[in-house]
Amino acid sequence: MASGYVKRIVIVGGGTAGWMAAACLSKILGRDLYEIVLVESDEIGTVGVGEATIPQIHFFNKVLDINEDAFIRETNATIKLGIRFADWKTSGESYFHPFGSFGLDMDGVLFSHFWLRWVASGGDRDSAIFNVETLAAREGRFGRTPAGQRPDLPKVTYAFQFDASLYAAWLRRYAEDHGVRRIEGRIIRVEQHPESGFVTRLTTDRDDSIEGDFFIDCSGFRGLLIEQTLKAGYEDWSQWLPCDRAVAVPTEKPDGPIDPYTTATAREAGWQWHIPLQSRTGNGYVFCSEFISEDEATSKLLSRLDGKPLRDPKVLRFTAGHRKRMWHKNVLALGLASGFLEPLESTSIHLVQSGLAQLMTMFPRKGFSETITAQYNREMLAEYDNIKDFLIAHYHVTDRADTPFWRRNRAMDIPDSLKARLEIFRTSGQAAVQQAEMFREPSWFAVLMGQGFYPKDHHPVAEILPEEELSRRMAHIRRAVRQRVDGMPRHDEFIAAVARAKPV
């Protein structure tokens, strides 16, 4: 353990991760006892393609006391009710992964088991009629859960699609208002303590000398401190997640309504994202370079756009995986510096938020304990592992065999943890979700069922209800979902009203 109180925090790199860290630390720690400095260079670009989020972002914005309507206006945001997956099971079929729950759990058992029994006896196989987010997405509707809503009507769970660069700029203003000092410059030298190896000082190309006690590495893929300096090591997951490139390009907003969801369309060597914002659309093709070249992937993406490109396509190169130690000595890595999992389930910003939450729980007052840093690394690795298995399931559980990429994915040897989960789901309909996992039972149910992976059985408690009572309850839940969706405005109307600063 190093001695001395932690007083001076230096964040290396801006972008979404850097300014999220700066805003969070300045809000929680304050400016009286801590000095927070962020170093970034305008010469170094940011990735800036992460535009879709998951509902956990509400908690982050709440910590910062961010007004949601102001957030929507300032970041060009739209509502996201989930993700539409097109052509993943097989070409021509699609399904929806919603953020909310299906139906209503009964007698201590998940609704999905009652639904499985109901379908087995001839009930409607369209699970969307029991999920408010899916039904609202189909109809292009959105409305927040009204205050004082009847308890039998479902709540709506949602996230946002926004301009990540605008979000970072807004957080920068927030952080600077809370005392964070920004230093412009490119870091050209990193100094370490000769005995401990702790980072002690940074020097920029403008001759700024920046000392610190604790360093947050948000320098992107290169990992300036965590990897280039401390050699933390990298765990490569490309054997399971082989996509190693992405080409991205924004386009003009097409005519017509704005979808309140993200679309992920399976392609010949990966998948394509479509993220509608208020004034433009985010597009990208995530692909495996073993099966398609960068030039061909770019050409394919440009041929499939529904609007005029606003700039030239940008190619990103990456390796799926994570740093073996995300917190090492007095350096903690966030964002792309800590690892990369493709944005198939929009988890990039969440992993920054999760890392900050864990850091605040374990923030050091004096010195650095190897026990604490090891615990942080275990917690974050567990989060990465859960997401990794969930992403692999999208690729592996499929009927597609029309290209070498998809045949490779169907045949690959998946992790033992995923093998066990799939076997449990197949035999009993249980998703075997652990308490701390981010993706809960409804998510596994939506994706596995959407990709044609049906259980052979369901929970025995679901058999106890008489057939007539089960039908009555299912009809009641269906009516409640329908009533909730019917009470929502069109998504475009909601966004327009927020833009006019009217309460909705």
URURRA-V307190 format. One record per backbone hydrogen bond with DSSP energy under -1.0 kcal/mol. NH is the residue of the N-H (numbers start at 1). CO is the residue of the C=O. E is the energy in kcal/mol with one decimal. If there is no record, write none. Layout:
# URURRA-V307190
nh: (NH;NH)
co: (CO;CO)
e: (E;E)
This chain:
# URURRA-V307190
nh: (6;9;10;11;12;13;18;19;20;21;22;23;24;25;26;27;28;29;35;37;38;39;40;44;51;53;57;58;59;60;61;62;63;64;65;66;71;72;73;74;75;77;78;80;81;83;84;85;86;87;93;95;97;99;103;106;109;113;115;116;117;118;119;120;121;122;123;127;129;130;131;135;136;137;138;139;140;141;142;149;153;159;161;162;163;167;168;169;170;171;172;173;174;175;176;177;179;180;181;183;185;188;189;191;193;197;200;201;202;203;204;205;207;210;212;213;214;215;216;217;218;223;227;228;230;231;232;235;237;240;241;244;245;246;247;248;249;251;252;262;263;264;265;266;267;271;272;273;274;275;277;278;281;282;284;285;286;287;288;291;292;297;298;299;300;301;302;303;304;310;314;316;318;321;322;323;324;328;331;332;333;334;337;338;339;340;346;351;352;353;354;355;356;357;358;359;360;361;362;367;373;374;375;376;377;378;379;380;381;382;383;384;385;386;387;388;389;390;391;392;393;395;396;397;398;399;407;408;409;410;411;412;419;420;421;422;423;424;425;426;427;428;429;437;444;445;446;447;448;449;450;451;452;453;454;456;462;463;464;470;471;472;473;474;475;476;477;478;479;480;481;482;483;484;485;486;487;488;491;494;495;496;497;498;499;500;501;502)
co: (365;35;214;37;216;39;14;15;16;17;18;19;20;21;22;23;24;25;7;9;181;11;183;41;49;160;54;55;56;56;57;58;59;60;62;61;67;68;69;70;71;72;161;159;260;97;262;95;264;93;90;85;83;81;130;109;106;110;111;112;113;114;115;116;117;119;118;125;126;127;128;131;132;133;134;135;137;136;489;146;150;80;78;51;75;163;164;165;166;167;168;169;170;171;172;173;176;175;36;38;40;203;203;201;198;193;191;191;210;189;208;186;204;202;200;8;8;330;10;332;12;220;223;223;225;227;226;322;320;237;237;287;287;316;285;314;283;281;308;82;274;84;272;86;270;286;265;284;263;282;280;76;251;275;273;247;271;245;269;288;288;293;294;295;296;297;298;299;301;250;248;246;244;340;235;338;233;331;328;215;326;217;334;335;335;321;343;347;348;349;350;351;352;353;354;355;356;357;358;4;369;370;371;372;373;374;375;376;377;378;379;380;381;382;383;384;385;386;387;388;389;391;392;393;396;89;403;404;405;406;407;408;415;416;417;418;419;420;421;422;423;424;425;434;440;441;442;443;444;445;446;447;449;448;452;426;459;460;461;466;467;468;469;470;471;472;473;474;475;476;477;478;479;480;481;482;483;485;140;490;491;492;493;494;495;496;498;497)
e: (-1.9;-2.9;-2.8;-3.4;-3.1;-3.3;-2.2;-2.1;-2.0;-2.3;-2.3;-2.3;-2.5;-2.8;-2.1;-1.9;-2.5;-2.6;-2.6;-2.8;-2.6;-3.0;-2.1;-1.0;-1.3;-1.8;-2.1;-2.1;-1.0;-1.1;-2.5;-2.1;-2.0;-1.5;-1.3;-2.9;-2.4;-2.4;-2.1;-2.9;-1.7;-1.8;-2.5;-2.0;-2.7;-2.1;-3.1;-3.0;-2.2;-3.3;-1.9;-2.0;-3.1;-1.8;-3.4;-2.0;-2.1;-1.4;-2.3;-2.3;-1.8;-2.4;-2.9;-2.1;-1.2;-2.0;-2.7;-1.2;-1.2;-1.9;-1.9;-2.0;-2.4;-2.4;-2.2;-1.4;-1.0;-2.8;-2.2;-1.5;-1.7;-2.8;-2.3;-3.0;-2.7;-2.1;-2.5;-2.1;-2.3;-2.6;-2.1;-1.9;-2.1;-3.2;-2.8;-2.0;-1.5;-2.4;-2.2;-3.0;-2.1;-2.7;-1.5;-3.1;-3.0;-1.7;-2.9;-1.2;-2.4;-2.2;-2.0;-1.8;-1.8;-3.3;-1.5;-2.8;-1.9;-2.6;-2.8;-2.8;-2.6;-1.6;-2.2;-2.5;-2.4;-1.3;-1.9;-3.6;-3.2;-1.7;-2.3;-1.5;-1.8;-1.9;-2.0;-2.7;-2.4;-2.5;-2.4;-1.9;-2.1;-3.0;-2.7;-2.8;-3.0;-2.5;-2.8;-2.6;-1.7;-3.0;-2.8;-1.7;-2.4;-3.3;-1.4;-2.5;-2.9;-2.4;-1.9;-1.8;-1.1;-2.6;-2.3;-2.3;-2.7;-2.5;-2.5;-1.6;-1.5;-2.8;-2.5;-3.4;-2.1;-2.3;-1.5;-3.0;-2.0;-2.7;-1.9;-2.4;-3.2;-2.5;-1.3;-1.8;-1.0;-2.4;-1.1;-2.3;-1.2;-2.2;-3.2;-2.2;-2.2;-2.3;-2.5;-2.2;-2.6;-1.6;-1.7;-2.1;-2.4;-2.2;-1.8;-2.5;-2.3;-2.1;-2.5;-2.5;-2.3;-2.1;-1.5;-2.5;-2.9;-2.2;-2.1;-2.9;-2.4;-1.8;-2.6;-2.6;-1.9;-1.1;-2.8;-2.1;-1.5;-2.1;-2.2;-2.2;-1.7;-2.1;-1.5;-1.0;-2.4;-2.6;-1.6;-2.8;-2.1;-2.4;-2.5;-2.5;-2.1;-2.2;-1.9;-1.3;-1.8;-2.8;-2.5;-2.4;-2.6;-2.2;-1.9;-1.7;-1.7;-3.1;-1.1;-4.0;-1.3;-1.7;-1.6;-2.5;-2.3;-2.0;-2.4;-2.6;-2.2;-1.9;-2.5;-2.3;-2.2;-2.2;-2.3;-2.3;-2.7;-2.2;-2.3;-2.5;-1.1;-1.9;-3.0;-2.2;-2.5;-2.5;-2.3;-2.2;-2.5;-1.5;-2.0;-2.5)
